[in-house]
Every structure is written in structure tokens, then in C-alpha cells.
């Protein structure tokens, strides 16, 4: 075996990636009140740690009271000396007691931070100029240049992947993946689909005739009746690491039969387990389990939700198709999961209190392809891509605004007009929320002008109101059994925290620096779009109060706090959820208060 080292693992690139991650660590942990920096003078703050060590850094405060730390202005002060700081792992060791994390958690966290740094170094080493190349990339390829979850500090930990696995399967590696297929006996496997998508139709659309014949012959070669089996793709890593060792009994008894590799090439999206077909972009996106721990959770497919995925899609699409505003005006693209195969483990899933990762080991979901929904001249990009800034400090969003020919404020207004009305309508009219973070939310452009919304990941991230919405009374039982019901004051958090805190919090300073639109004005434009929707539908006034987006403060959801203090790296029977710690200022409230009297439309007064 030859031993090689990735080109990106060099001292210079590691230093640059390290100071960026250290700045993010200081900013996000301070936002979540895990750290308490003290002001020194101007924009300078000081954080004192045990052992006579301090970190001094420059930061700007954002609309949510968040911290934007300048990576070029962080110093570590020890005794009489100081030096530029760029080592988040050293910081972790020195801040260990202040953060209050256990040694067990700190050890795993150090490994996740190192893996994240290695991925960041690769991205920095292989990035492209925003102006010259990035804007030309198609949707699937653009995914390989994103920097990951902006909120979570260890956002590319991928516990379970080796260096070779990362080279083959991580989105920033930009390597095509071919998927092996397996046949699973129906005593274990359950196929579900939306109306009109029988399994034969799905397979005919996903696999060419020669491949289907080859797979049929492979199944016959094992001497089993083909009509008793469901076919599905499996991630090659999952086959080797999970299916063969953990489902060994089912393989031995030919309840699971390998069929061979399909010829189509896929690219992993940022979620890693969702893959886009690059040879045939109009074929479905495929979501398959990967039993790695990344960004708080194991990346499997919950069996019961996989079974229910097509039913959830049918219900959500039914709401949109019967609603004149959603159907005829908002014209949003709903990329639902239209077919699924869920595979149970005969032993693990029946053990009381078993860790949730063992109920998510095998299955597949087929999602509506994006390309077939685009009109001539349209181009789609994830909302997350708008946060990309290249190594020269040039912002992708600034390049798109330049190409559009619009002024920055007009372009932003078009962006908010594309995104917010359909999300608000689902919330206010139906008590339904998606999780509109940067990866689930897709912007459809025409001439680089934002035109409409596409949204994905229904079965994992659609939630509904627990009270106050009569329209939910007719929800089918199989949908009601899997969707989480949340109180109205928490349901609105999916927009406030998922979109406003989780994405706009990072977009606003980029817009201010690169497009000259101040943060106050940014949030005024957001508030204007929400108020315009409310003015359009005055009959929903009781829902505007029920799901009030204009309260003076909102709950502070904390993702890093969950990892560091609550769940750590322990196994648990249920998936973890974001922690809540205090409140933060609501910029929508303050945007309205600056220009409208209290008690006006949209006010919480």
C-alpha cells in the first residue's frame, strides 16, 4: 500500500483554515453564551481563561447580538507575550474548564474539529474564484464548493469515515460515485410510492433496460423468486461498513442479495447521503443511509419515516395543488420524496431503548429531480451557496447581483419575495413548516434574478402545529403518525431560527460588506416582505398573532451547546434536538419599530 498525503495538508493552508475555524468557534460559542468575552475598547474583546491565558480579538455585533470575529485579529496572550492565534484545538484545551465540557466530549470534539479543519483546508486549496467560475456551475457541481453548516463549529466531523472514505465520498472531494444495488426480501422490505408510481415504473425510470436484465439475472442466479424482492440502491460505504457485518444473517439466508453496480454516476450533496444523478439529471435524487455521525446526528434513514415519506409528499403536494396562491402565484417547486424502500433489521429494531442509529440502517428514498421542474433559462442554486466567499474575499452573492443588472436592494427584495411568501403561506394558512435552512432551501433564478423557491426534505423536516389550525384536522392518519406536532410558539422558530438566524444572520454582513446594504436595511426589506404578505391575506390575522414573527425577542436556539453540554457523543434512543438558552433580539420587531407606530400590522403589541 502506498502512503500519500493530500496536497491541502500543508502548513500554510492549515494555518489559514485554522484561524477561520477559531474565529467561528469564538463567535458561535459566544452567541450561545458558552463564552463571555468582555469589551476592551472599540471593537476589541477579551476572553480570560484559566492558567493566565487570554484571547483578545476584534468582533462586530450583529442584529441578534451575535459575534462576527475577524480571523486576522485574534491574539493569544500568555504572561507578558502575545501572538497571532490560529489553533482551535489549542483553544479547546485551554477553554475546556470554562466551557464545562467533560473529557469524553472534549476528546471526541477534538477529533471532529480536526476532521473539519482537514475538509476546510481541502476546500480552501481547491476553491474557485466566485466571479469567473462558480456562477457557471450547475446545481449538483456547485454543491462540492460549499463550506458546510455555518452555525455548527465541527460541521464536517463525519465520525466513521476514514481519510480514504472522505476522499471518495465527501462533497468537497467532487468525485463521482456509482451505486451498488441490492434486492431485499419483502419480509424485511416495504416499498411505498405516490399514486401512479408503481415499483416497475420507478425502476424503469432509474435503470436502463440492460441494467434491469443484468440485475434480474443476478437475482435468478441466487435461486430465489424475483417477485418476492424489492430493489434499492445502497451507498458503497454502507454496504461494506454496515450491511455486510450487521445484516450478515440476512445475506447468508438470501434475504438480502447483491445485484451489482448501476452505471449512472452521482455526486453527493452537502448532506452526503443525498446524491444527484449527473449522467441523467432528470432521474430522481437518491437519499440513502450513511451510519456516520455528522452535525449532531447519525445520518441514517429512520425506518418509520422512510415508509411514510411518499404519503407525506402526497399530502403536502395536495395542499399546494388545491391552494390558488401556492399553485398559481407563488409557483414554488416542492421536491418531495415520491418513493421509498424501508428495510427493517429483524433484531435491532425490536430492542427496547435501542440507540436510534440502529433503526436507520438500510433503505432508500427517491426525491423529485430538480432539473425537470426548471423552465427554459432558469438556474437553481441552494440558498447556502449565497454565503460563499472565495479566497480573495469576493462574495458569490455580489457576483450574482452584478450579473443580474439590478441594484443590490432591488435584488434582495426579489430574493425575499421569492422565498418568503410560500413559506409564510404554509405556516399561516395550514400550520405547516419546512426546515428552510440553507441546504433545504433552493433559489430558482432567471437571468440571475431570484424568481421562485424550491424546497426539499419533507419527511425529515416538515412539522405541523399542535393547536389552533383547523385545516390540519383532515390530515391522513399515516401522515399524522410521523410528523412532529409543535406548539405554535415553537413552530414559528423554523422560520425564525432555521432561516433568519441560521442563514440570514450570515448573509446580512456579507451583503453589507460587499453590496453596501446595511444590516438595518437588510432586515427592513425582510420585514417589508412579511408585512406585504400579511396585507395580502388580512383574513389570516388570527394566524399572524398565533405564529407571531414580530415579537421583541425570540428563543435562542443552540446547536453547539447541544453537542458540548447536553447530548455530547452518547447514544440515545431518540434523535437530539436543538437546545434553547435564553432569548435574543428579533431584528424584524426592531425593523418595524423604527418606521411604524406600535400596534400596526405585524406588531406583537
Residue pairs with C-beta under 8 A, 6 or more apart in sequence:
6 118
6 122
6 163
6 167
7 125
8 118
8 121
8 122
8 124
8 125
8 126
9 118
9 121
13 121
13 124
13 125
14 117
14 121
15 86
16 86
16 121
16 124
17 117
17 120
17 121
17 124
18 86
18 87
18 88
18 117
19 71
19 72
19 74
19 84
19 85
19 86
20 71
20 120
21 88
21 113
21 116
21 117
21 120
21 153
22 71
22 74
22 85
22 86
22 87
22 88
22 91
23 57
23 69
23 70
23 71
23 74
24 69
24 153
25 88
25 91
25 92
25 153
26 35
26 37
26 47
26 55
26 57
26 59
26 67
26 69
26 74
26 91
27 59
27 66
27 67
27 68
27 69
28 67
28 151
28 152
28 153
28 560
29 35
29 99
29 153
29 560
29 564
30 36
30 37
30 67
31 64
31 65
31 66
31 67
31 556
32 556
32 558
32 559
32 560
32 561
32 581
33 556
33 558
33 561
33 581
33 582
34 99
34 100
34 560
34 561
34 564
34 565
35 47
35 95
35 98
35 99
36 47
37 45
37 46
37 47
37 57
37 59
37 67
38 45
38 46
38 47
38 48
39 45
39 46
40 46
40 56
43 58
43 59
43 60
44 56
44 57
44 58
45 56
45 57
45 58
45 59
46 54
46 55
46 56
47 54
47 55
47 56
47 57
47 95
48 54
49 55
49 94
49 95
49 98
50 94
50 97
50 98
51 94
52 78
52 79
53 76
53 77
53 78
53 94
54 76
54 77
54 78
55 74
55 75
55 76
55 77
55 85
55 91
56 74
56 75
56 77
56 82
57 69
57 70
57 73
57 74
57 75
58 69
58 70
58 73
58 74
59 67
59 68
59 69
59 70
60 67
60 68
60 509
61 67
61 68
62 68
62 505
62 508
62 509
62 519
63 505
63 508
63 519
63 520
63 523
63 585
63 587
63 590
64 501
64 505
64 584
64 585
64 587
65 584
65 585
66 505
66 584
68 509
71 86
74 84
74 85
74 86
75 82
75 83
75 84
75 85
76 82
76 83
76 84
76 85
76 90
85 91
88 113
88 117
88 153
89 110
89 113
89 114
92 106
92 109
92 110
92 113
93 106
96 106
99 564
99 565
100 564
100 565
101 109
101 564
101 565
101 568
102 568
104 568
104 569
105 563
105 564
105 568
105 569
108 159
108 568
108 569
109 154
109 563
109 564
111 157
111 159
112 154
112 157
112 159
113 153
113 154
113 157
115 154
115 156
115 157
115 158
115 159
115 161
115 166
116 148
116 153
116 154
116 155
116 156
116 157
118 166
119 148
119 156
119 158
119 166
119 170
119 172
120 147
120 156
122 172
122 173
123 145
123 147
123 172
124 391
126 172
126 174
127 145
127 390
127 391
128 134
128 145
128 390
129 390
129 392
129 394
130 388
130 389
130 390
130 394
130 395
130 396
130 398
130 399
131 394
131 399
134 142
134 145
134 385
134 388
134 390
134 396
134 399
135 396
135 399
135 400
135 403
135 448
137 145
138 281
138 379
139 276
139 370
139 371
139 379
139 380
139 381
139 382
139 442
140 267
140 269
140 276
140 278
140 281
141 174
141 267
141 278
142 381
142 382
142 385
143 171
143 267
143 268
143 269
143 270
143 276
143 382
144 171
144 172
144 173
144 174
144 267
145 172
145 385
145 388
146 171
146 270
146 382
146 384
146 385
146 388
147 387
147 388
148 155
148 156
148 270
148 295
149 155
149 295
150 384
150 387
150 438
150 502
150 503
150 506
151 501
151 502
151 559
151 560
152 295
152 296
152 559
152 560
152 563
153 560
154 563
155 295
156 170
156 294
157 293
157 294
157 295
158 165
158 166
158 170
158 272
158 292
158 293
158 294
159 292
159 293
159 294
159 569
160 241
160 290
160 291
160 292
160 293
161 169
161 170
161 237
161 292
165 237
166 173
167 173
167 175
168 175
168 177
168 237
169 175
169 177
169 235
169 237
169 268
169 272
170 268
170 272
171 267
171 268
171 269
171 270
171 272
174 267
176 265
176 266
176 267
176 278
177 235
177 236
177 265
177 266
177 267
177 268
177 275
178 236
178 261
178 262
178 263
178 264
178 265
178 266
179 233
179 234
179 235
179 236
179 261
179 262
179 264
179 266
179 275
179 286
179 288
180 233
180 234
180 236
180 239
180 258
180 259
180 260
180 261
180 262
181 207
181 215
181 231
181 232
181 233
181 234
181 258
181 259
181 260
181 261
181 262
182 231
182 232
182 233
182 234
182 239
182 243
182 256
182 257
182 258
182 259
183 215
183 219
183 226
183 229
183 230
183 231
183 256
183 257
183 259
184 229
184 230
184 232
184 250
184 255
184 256
184 257
184 341
184 343
184 362
185 224
185 228
185 229
185 250
185 254
185 255
185 256
186 228
186 229
186 230
187 255
188 250
188 255
188 256
188 343
188 344
188 346
189 229
189 230
189 232
189 341
189 342
189 343
190 230
190 307
190 341
190 342
190 343
190 344
191 199
191 230
191 339
191 340
191 341
192 307
192 308
192 309
192 310
192 311
192 339
192 340
192 342
193 199
193 202
193 310
193 338
193 339
193 340
194 310
194 313
194 314
194 317
194 336
194 338
194 339
195 314
197 310
197 338
197 339
199 230
199 231
199 339
202 339
202 366
203 212
203 231
204 212
205 283
205 284
206 262
206 283
206 284
206 366
207 215
207 262
208 263
211 262
211 263
214 259
214 260
215 231
215 259
215 260
216 226
218 257
218 258
218 259
218 260
219 226
219 229
219 257
219 259
220 226
222 254
222 257
223 254
224 254
224 257
229 257
230 341
231 259
231 341
232 341
232 343
232 363
232 364
233 262
233 286
233 288
233 364
234 243
234 288
234 362
234 364
235 273
235 288
235 289
235 290
237 290
238 288
238 289
238 290
238 291
238 361
238 362
239 258
241 291
242 289
242 291
242 361
242 362
243 251
243 256
243 361
243 362
244 251
246 345
246 348
246 361
247 256
247 345
247 361
247 362
249 346
250 256
250 346
251 257
263 279
264 277
264 278
264 279
264 280
264 283
265 277
265 278
265 279
266 275
266 276
266 277
266 278
266 286
267 275
267 276
267 278
268 274
268 275
269 275
269 276
269 285
269 439
270 382
270 384
270 439
271 287
271 299
271 439
272 290
272 292
272 294
272 299
273 287
273 288
273 289
273 290
273 299
273 301
274 285
274 286
274 287
274 367
275 285
275 286
275 287
275 288
276 285
277 283
277 284
277 285
277 286
277 369
281 369
281 370
281 371
282 369
282 371
282 372
283 369
284 338
284 339
284 366
284 367
284 368
284 369
285 335
285 366
285 367
285 368
285 369
285 370
285 456
286 364
286 365
286 366
286 367
287 301
287 337
287 364
287 365
287 366
287 367
288 301
288 363
288 364
288 365
289 299
289 300
289 301
289 360
289 361
289 362
289 363
290 299
290 300
291 298
291 299
291 300
291 357
291 360
291 361
292 298
292 299
293 299
293 569
296 559
296 562
296 563
296 567
296 576
297 575
297 576
298 356
298 357
298 360
300 356
300 357
300 359
300 360
300 361
301 342
301 360
301 362
301 363
301 364
301 365
302 356
302 359
302 360
302 575
303 342
303 343
303 344
303 349
303 359
303 360
303 363
304 342
304 359
304 481
304 482
305 459
305 460
305 482
306 340
306 341
306 342
306 363
306 364
306 365
306 459
307 340
307 342
308 459
308 478
308 479
308 481
308 482
309 337
309 340
309 365
309 458
309 459
310 336
310 337
310 338
310 339
310 340
311 476
311 478
311 479
312 336
312 337
312 458
312 459
312 462
312 479
312 482
312 483
313 334
313 336
313 337
313 338
313 458
313 459
314 336
315 475
315 476
315 479
316 334
316 336
316 432
316 458
316 462
317 334
317 336
319 326
319 426
319 430
319 432
320 326
320 327
320 332
320 334
321 327
323 425
323 429
325 421
325 425
326 332
326 422
326 425
326 426
329 421
330 421
330 422
330 425
330 452
330 453
331 452
332 422
332 452
332 453
332 454
332 455
333 370
333 373
333 442
333 444
333 452
333 453
333 454
333 455
334 368
334 454
334 455
334 458
335 367
335 368
335 369
335 370
335 373
335 442
335 454
335 455
335 456
336 367
336 368
336 456
336 458
337 365
337 366
337 367
337 368
337 458
337 459
338 366
338 367
338 368
339 365
339 366
340 363
340 364
340 365
340 366
341 363
341 364
342 363
343 361
343 362
343 363
345 358
345 359
345 361
345 362
348 354
348 358
348 359
348 361
349 358
349 359
351 358
353 573
354 573
355 571
355 572
355 573
356 572
356 573
356 574
356 575
357 571
365 459
367 456
370 380
370 442
370 454
373 454
374 380
374 444
375 446
377 446
377 447
378 444
378 445
378 446
378 451
379 444
379 445
379 446
379 448
380 442
380 443
380 444
380 445
380 454
381 442
381 443
381 445
382 438
382 439
382 441
382 442
382 443
383 419
383 436
383 437
383 438
383 439
383 441
383 442
383 443
383 503
384 437
384 438
384 439
384 503
385 396
385 438
386 396
386 397
386 400
386 438
386 443
386 507
386 510
387 396
387 397
387 438
387 503
387 506
387 507
387 510
388 395
388 396
389 395
389 396
389 510
390 396
394 514
395 510
395 513
395 514
395 515
397 507
397 510
397 511
397 514
397 515
398 510
398 514
398 515
400 411
400 445
400 448
401 408
401 411
401 448
401 515
403 448
404 411
404 447
404 448
404 449
405 447
406 414
406 449
408 511
408 515
408 516
408 517
409 517
409 521
409 525
411 449
411 450
412 511
412 517
412 522
412 525
413 525
413 528
413 529
414 449
414 450
414 451
415 443
415 450
416 525
416 526
416 528
416 529
417 450
417 529
418 443
418 444
418 450
418 451
418 452
418 453
419 436
419 441
419 443
419 450
419 453
419 499
420 526
420 529
420 530
420 533
421 529
421 533
422 453
422 455
423 433
423 434
423 436
423 453
423 455
423 495
423 499
424 495
424 530
424 533
425 533
425 537
426 432
426 433
426 434
427 433
427 491
427 492
427 494
427 495
427 543
427 547
428 533
428 537
428 540
428 543
428 544
428 547
429 471
429 537
429 540
429 543
430 464
430 469
430 471
430 472
431 464
431 465
431 468
431 469
431 471
431 472
431 488
431 491
431 543
431 547
432 462
432 463
432 464
432 465
432 472
433 462
433 463
433 464
433 491
433 492
433 494
433 495
434 440
434 441
434 455
434 457
434 458
434 461
434 462
434 494
435 457
435 460
435 461
435 462
435 463
435 494
435 498
436 455
436 494
436 495
436 498
436 499
436 503
437 498
437 499
437 502
437 503
438 502
438 503
440 455
440 456
440 457
440 461
441 453
441 454
441 455
441 499
441 503
442 453
442 454
442 455
442 456
443 450
443 453
443 454
444 450
444 451
444 452
444 453
444 454
445 451
459 482
462 483
463 483
463 484
463 485
463 486
463 491
463 494
464 472
464 475
464 483
464 484
464 485
464 486
464 491
465 472
465 485
465 486
465 487
465 488
465 491
465 546
465 547
466 485
466 486
466 487
466 488
466 491
467 487
467 488
468 488
468 543
468 546
469 543
469 546
475 483
488 546
488 547
490 555
491 547
492 547
492 548
492 549
493 554
493 555
493 557
495 549
496 549
496 554
496 586
497 554
497 555
497 557
497 578
500 526
500 587
500 588
501 554
501 557
501 584
504 522
504 526
507 522
508 519
508 522
508 523
509 519
511 517
511 522
512 518
512 519
512 522
519 587
520 591
520 594
523 587
523 588
523 590
523 591
524 591
524 594
524 595
526 587
526 588
526 591
527 550
527 588
527 591
527 592
527 602
530 549
530 550
530 588
530 602
531 592
531 601
531 602
534 540
534 541
534 544
534 601
534 602
535 601
544 602
548 604
549 586
549 588
549 602
550 586
550 588
550 589
550 592
550 602
550 603
550 604
551 586
551 589
551 604
552 585
552 586
552 589
552 604
553 583
553 584
553 585
553 586
553 589
554 583
554 584
554 586
555 580
555 582
555 583
556 580
556 581
556 582
556 583
556 584
557 578
557 579
557 580
558 578
558 579
558 580
558 581
559 578
559 579
561 579
561 581
562 576
562 577
562 578
562 579
565 579
566 576
566 579
567 576
588 602
589 603
589 604
592 600
592 602
592 603
596 602
596 603
598 605
599 605
